[in-house]
């Protein structure tokens, strides 16, 4: 379990770095598109579509790392008043389990959509005519990674509860 957790951490951090690089590429691509449109009066049909795909990749690939590092938005208004054991049960057991159920459905549906796009040879509507199946397969890949992170978080929460070592785990 520790090797899987270590691998998941490395993969999540790597994908967060890749997402950051994609944000930089999006900025350059949009700058190129704006420059070409307003300086040369020749709009580029590829800049917008490339930026849209990179934005999709950024969100889907970085979400597992954000979850693993606990850098997501969390409402602590009520939970800050919970005793420490209840915080562990809430944040390390119940929330990951509920999120896992939600993300599992998203994974299932997005995988079905990607398979359908592959089956019919779906392409983008721009002049680029980019095949969309490889783009759509990135979505379930990112969600599968998120599912593995949530499973690890859930297992760690159960281990914390069984071991009673949860005093300083949630602030």
C-alpha positions in Angstrom: 0.0 0.0 0.0 2.9 2.4 0.8 4.4 1.8 -2.7 1.1 2.6 -4.4 0.7 5.7 -2.2 4.3 6.8 -3.1 3.7 6.2 -6.8 0.4 8.0 -6.7 2.0 11.0 -5.0 4.8 11.1 -7.6 2.3 10.8 -10.5 0.0 13.4 -9.1 2.8 15.9 -8.5 4.2 15.3 -12.0 0.8 15.8 -13.6 0.4 19.0 -11.6 3.7 20.2 -13.0 2.5 19.2 -16.5 -0.7 21.2 -15.9 1.3 24.2 -15.0 3.3 24.0 -18.2 0.0 23.6 -20.1 -1.2 26.9 -18.6 2.0 28.5 -19.9 1.4 27.0 -23.3 -2.2 28.3 -23.3 -1.0 31.8 -22.5 1.5 31.7 -25.4 -1.1 30.2 -27.7 -3.7 32.8 -26.9 -1.1 35.6 -27.2 -0.1 34.2 -30.6 -3.8 34.1 -31.7 -4.5 37.7 -30.5 -1.3 39.0 -32.1 -2.1 37.3 -35.4 -5.7 38.5 -35.3 -5.1 42.2 -34.4 -1.7 42.8 -36.0 -1.9 40.8 -39.2 -5.7 40.8 -39.5 -5.6 37.0 -40.1 -7.4 35.1 -37.3 -5.9 31.7 -36.4 -8.5 29.0 -36.1 -6.2 26.7 -34.1 -5.2 28.9 -31.1 -8.7 28.8 -29.5 -9.2 25.1 -29.9 -5.7 24.3 -28.7 -6.2 26.5 -25.6 -9.6 24.8 -24.9 -8.0 21.4 -25.0 -5.1 22.4 -22.8 -7.6 23.9 -20.3 -9.4 20.6 -20.2 -6.2 18.7 -19.7 -5.1 21.1 -16.9 -8.3 20.6 -14.9 -8.5 16.9 -15.3 -4.9 16.0 -14.8 -4.3 18.4 -11.8 -7.3 17.5 -9.8 -5.8 14.3 -8.3 -2.7 16.2 -7.1 -4.8 18.9 -5.6 -6.9 16.3 -3.7 -3.8 14.4 -2.6 -2.2 17.6 -1.2 -5.5 18.7 0.4 -5.4 22.1 -1.4 -9.0 22.0 -2.4 -11.8 24.2 -1.0 -13.1 22.9 2.2 -15.9 24.4 4.3 -14.7 24.5 7.9 -17.5 26.6 9.3 -19.2 23.7 11.1 -16.3 21.1 11.0 -14.0 23.3 12.9 -16.2 22.7 16.0 -16.0 18.9 15.7 -13.9 16.9 18.0 -10.7 15.5 16.5 -12.0 12.0 16.0 -15.1 13.3 14.2 -12.9 15.4 11.9 -11.0 12.3 10.9 -14.2 10.4 10.3 -15.7 13.3 8.3 -12.6 14.4 6.2 -10.7 11.2 5.9 -13.5 8.6 5.6 -16.9 10.0 4.7 -15.9 12.7 2.3 -13.4 10.5 0.3 -16.0 7.8 0.1 -18.7 10.2 -1.2 -16.3 11.8 -3.6 -15.2 8.3 -4.8 -18.8 7.4 -5.6 -19.3 10.6 -7.5 -16.0 10.4 -9.4 -16.6 6.7 -10.2 -19.8 7.7 -12.0 -17.9 10.5 -13.9 -15.2 8.0 -14.9 -17.7 5.5 -16.1 -19.7 8.0 -18.2 -16.6 9.8 -19.6 -15.1 6.4 -20.5 -18.3 5.5 -22.4 -18.2 8.9 -24.2 -14.5 8.4 -25.2 -15.3 4.9 -26.4 -18.2 6.2 -28.5 -16.0 9.0 -30.0 -13.4 6.4 -30.9 -16.1 4.1 -32.4 -17.6 6.7 -34.7 -14.3 8.6 -35.4 -15.6 11.8 -34.0 -13.5 14.9 -35.0 -13.5 18.5 -33.9 -15.8 21.0 -35.7 -13.0 23.4 -36.6 -11.0 23.4 -39.8 -8.4 21.5 -37.9 -10.6 18.3 -37.8 -8.7 16.9 -34.9 -9.8 13.4 -33.8 -11.5 13.8 -30.4 -11.2 10.2 -29.0 -7.6 10.7 -27.7 -8.6 14.0 -26.1 -11.6 12.4 -24.5 -9.6 9.5 -23.1 -7.6 12.0 -21.0 -10.7 12.7 -19.0 -11.2 9.1 -17.6 -7.5 8.8 -17.1 -7.5 11.8 -14.8 -10.6 10.6 -13.0 -9.1 7.1 -12.5 -6.1 8.7 -11.0 -8.4 10.7 -8.7 -10.3 7.6 -7.8 -7.0 5.9 -6.7 -6.1 9.0 -4.6 -9.5 8.9 -3.0 -9.2 5.2 -2.2 -5.8 5.8 -0.7 -7.2 8.7 1.4 -10.1 6.5 2.6 -7.8 3.7 3.5 -5.5 6.1 5.4 -8.6 7.4 7.3 -9.6 3.9 8.3 -6.1 3.1 9.4 -6.0 6.3 11.5 -9.2 5.4 13.2 -8.1 1.9 13.9 -4.7 2.9 15.2 -6.1 5.9 17.2 -3.3 8.1 15.9 -5.5 10.9 14.6 -4.8 13.6 17.3 -2.8 15.9 15.0 -4.0 14.8 11.6 -6.7 17.4 10.8 -6.4 21.0 11.9 
